[in-house]
Amino acid sequence: MPTTAPDRESEFQRLTAAHRRELLAHCYRMLGSIHDAEDQVQETYLRAWRAYDGFEGRSSPRSWLYTIATNVCLTALEQRGRRPLPSGIGAPADPERPVVAAPEVPWLEPAPDAVLAAGPGAADPAAVAQSHEASRLAFVAALQHLAPRQRAVLLLRDVLRWKAAEVAVLLETTTASVNSALQRARARLAEVGPDPDALAEPGDPRTRALLDRYTRAFEAADVGALVELFRRDALWEMPPFPEWFRGAEAITRLIAIQCDPEPGELRLVPTAANGQPAYGMYRRGPDGVHRPFQLQVLTISGGVVVHVAAFFDTSLFAVFGLPETWPGDAVGR
């Protein structure tokens, strides 16, 4: 008896639905944008559905979907430049000079931890550690320095652990070309990538205590307390503003001069991004309601804050499941 359309659709869903989250993580690492990644996963499933009649099971559904997703991302990257962070395109700025947004630049975006968590094989501690390291914001930023095909090769080989011959089939090239691209990608990543051993884990007790102090200092507008929490050479950047700032003194001067908050004006709601602690920051408006202001992703090492990426794209709040207003306002009413 021939397969009916409802049966065919049900079979397709059964074979492919479980892979959506890990495909989203893969597309995010390829593209550096959670919004673009969602679009390309949709395109992946659309192409897979259209080609499903020709899928004969010669590879696993997972490998088949990764092949489609990788090629979809490579096509998308042909029409886009790399997505940098401000620190990747210029010199540190003077915190006393006004900042000017550059919304035309396609900036790197953070991604919620729920998107980037290890997929199949997550019970393996090595797989979890590898997924965690490959989620760091600095790692995704470093990937932007690689040519698109090098980026694909590195992710497929070093993150997904595909064999060189499998990658060669996906990219329609030779194993020798894959190995050469991987060697060049690793060398470049060693120049611009993060040191994974220097990063603190979010659940570490010392890290939790530091984050508590960070929250209290911001909410109390205590700039003196903030300066003690940053490493002397800490870095602060805030897309879509291309200016970035280095050093604890420069960062706290920036906050004091250009933000100049009052106690209670800023409120923080904790979240997690790219395997790192993060906050949705809310700012009080004239009506007394705290609304989304920026989403901060923190890098902590040695018991201090070494990097903050403060994203002013408030559409990220919905992506992270953060409320439209600070929850404390509702309690106050």
N, C-alpha and C positions, 0 to 999 in steps of 0.2 A: 504494500500500500504506500503511495507517495506521501511525503511529509507535507502536512498542511501549513499554511502561512503562520497561524498561531503557534503550532508546534515548532516551526523553524525559529520563530522569534524567541520562544521559551528556551530552546536549546542554545541559541546564541547568548542569551542572558546568563544561562547556567555556566557556560564556558568562559565568559569574559568579565562578568560583573565583579568578581573578587579581586581583579587586578587594577581596578580604577585608581585606588589611592596610591599604589606604588608607581603607576604610570604618571600620575600628577606630580609626584616627587621627582621623577626622572625628567619630565618636561620642565619643571621649575629649575632644576640644576642646569639644564641645557640653555634655558632662556633668561634666567635671572628675574623673572616676573611671575608672581602667582596668578595675576590676572591673565597674562598671555598663556600661562601653562594650562589654566582651565579651558581656554579657548581651543588650544591644540589637542587636549585630551578629548574634547567634544569632536573635533575633526578626526581624531584617530578612530573613535568608535563609529563615526559615520562612514569612514572609508572601510573599516573592518566589516560593517554590516553589508555594504555594497559588494564587498569581495567575498562574502561568506560562502556563497555557492561554490567558489573555487578553492576553499580551504579544505584540503584533503587529509589533514592530520599528519603531514610529513614532519611537522615540527609541533612543539607544544603550543597551546593557545597563548601562553605567556610570552614565549619567544616570538610568535607571530605578531602579537600586539606591540611588543617592544620594537620590532622591525618597522612597523607602520609608524609608531610614535616618534622614533628617532628620525626617520625620513621626513615626517611632517615638520619636526622642529628644524631640521637642516634647511628645508624649504623656507620656513619662516625667517630663519636667520639670514638668508640671502637678501632680504628686504629690510633688515634692521642693522643698526650699528650695535656695538657692545653696550651693555648697561653698567656704567661705572658707579662707584661711590665718589663723592667729591674729593676725597683724599687721593684718588687715583688720577686726577687730572690737573693738579696745580699745587701751588705752595701754600703753607699756612697763612691765614689772614689775620689782620689786626682786629681784635674783638671790639674796639671802639668805633670802627667804621661800620656804617649801616650795611646790612646784607640785602642782596637783591635776588629774588627767585629766578631760576632758569627752567620754567616748566616745559620748554621745548626739548630738553635733554631727556632721553629715556633712561631714567635712573634705576639702579638696582632696587629690588623690593625684598622685604623679609617674607617669611612664610611661617604659618603656625606649626607648632610641633606635631600636631595631630596629622598634618599632611606628610611630614618627613619621617615619621616613625618607621622603623624597619618593618618590612612586609613579610612575605614567606621566608622562613628560615630564622625568624626573629628569636626563636628559642635558643639559637646558637649564640653564646656570648660574643664570639668574634664577629658575627653578623651584626649584632646590636651595636658594638663598638664602632665597626666600620660605617654603619648607617649614621651614627651620631657624629662622627668626625666629618663625614661628607655633608652634614647638614649645616655646619657652622657658616655664619654669614661671611666671614673672611674667606672661607674656602670657595663659596659660590662667587664671591667677588673676584677671587683669583682665577676662577674658570673663565671669566670674561676676558682675560688676557690671552686665551688660547683661540686659535682659529677654530671655526665650527666643527670641522671633521676631527681635529685633534681633541676637542672637548668631548665629542661623542666617543671616540676611541678610549679616552681615559676613563670616562664614566662606565662604559661597558666592560672594560677590562678590570679596573681597579676598584670600582664600587660594586658593580653587579657580578663581577668574577666570571665573565664570559671567557671562553677560550679564544685565542687569536684567530683560529680558523672560523669560528662562529661569527666573529666581528667582520672578518673578511667577506663572508657570504652576505651579511646584512648590508655592508657598504659597497658591495660589488667591486672588490679590489683583491689584492693578494695578501697573503699572510705576512710576507716581508714588508709590505707597505704599512700594514697595521702595526707591526713591531717597531718600525721606524717612527711612525707618528706617535706611538706611545712613549718612546724614548725622548722625543723632542718635547712632548707635553709634560712629562715628569720633570725634565730639566727646567722648563719654564716655570712650572709650579713651585719648584724648589727655590726659585728666585723671588717669587711674589706671594707665595702661599703662607698660611699661618703655621706657627709651631704648635702642634696639637698637645704636646706635653706641658705647655705653659698655661693651659686653660683650666680654670676651676670648674668643678661640676656643680650645677645649680642646687643639688640637695646637700652639699657639704655644710656642716653646722656653721663654720666660719663665714661661708658665703651667705647663708641665711641671715646671720647677724649683721653683716655688712649691708644687705639689702634692706633690712629693717631701718638701719641708720640712714640710708639713702632716702627712703620714703619719708621718714620724719623730717629730714633736713629740707627736702623740697616743699613739703606741705607746710612747714613752719617758716619758709622763706629764709632759712638760716644759711647764708652763703659761707659764713665762717666754718660751719660744720661740714658743708659740702666739700670745701677745698681739702679737708683732711681725708676724704674718701677716694680721691683720685691719685694715681701715680704721678710723679713729677712730670713725666713725658706723655701723659695720657692724651688721647685724641678724641675730639668731638666733631661730628659732622651731622648735617641736617638737610638732606634732600627735600625739596628741589632747590635749596640754596647752594650754589657751588662753593661758597666759602667754607673753610674748615679750620679748626683751631687745635694747636698743640700746647700741652702743658696745663697743669692744674690751675695755675694763676690766671692764664688766659681764658680758660673755660669758665671759671667763676666770675671773672670780670665781664665776660660775654653775658652771663645770666643776670648779673647785677645791673648792667648798663642797658642791655637791649630788651630784657624781659621785665626786670625790676618788679618781681612779684611781691604781693603783700601776703602775710600769713593767712592761710586758708584759701588763697586764690587758686592755687594749683592742687589737684588731687590725683593720686595714682591708684590704678587698679592693676594688680599683677596678672601677667599672662606669661607665655613662653613662646619664643620664636627661634627657629634654627638651632634648637638644642641649647639655647641660652636664656637667661632670665630676661624678661621684658616687661614693659609697663604701658598701659594706655594712660596717657596724661590728659586730664580734663582741666579746662580753664574757666573760671567764673566770669559770666557775662554781666552786663548792666542789670539784668533782671534777677541776678543772684543764682542762676542755674549754671552748673558746670557742664560744659559741652566738650566734645573731642577737640584736642589741640595738637597732640603729636603722639606717635607710637615710638617708644624708646627700646632699643635692643642693646643690652649691656654685655661687655666682655670683661671678665674678672680673672685676675691672676695674682697670686701672692697676697691675697687678702685685700686687694685694692681694685678700684675700677680703672681699667686701662684703655677702654674704648667705649664710646656711646654713639650709636647711630640713631638719630632722632628723625623719624620720617613724618613729614607734615601732610602726607596724603591721608586724610581722615576717612577715605573709603576703606582703608585697611581695618578700621575698627569692626566693620561688619564681617570681614573675612576672618577676623580673630574671635568673633562671637562676643565682642565687647558691647556693653549697653550704649544707648544713644545719649544718655546723660549719666553723670556720676550717681551711683546708687544711693549715696549718702544724702543727696538732695531729697529723694523720695522719703527717706526715714525722717528727715527734718520736717517735712510737711505733715 
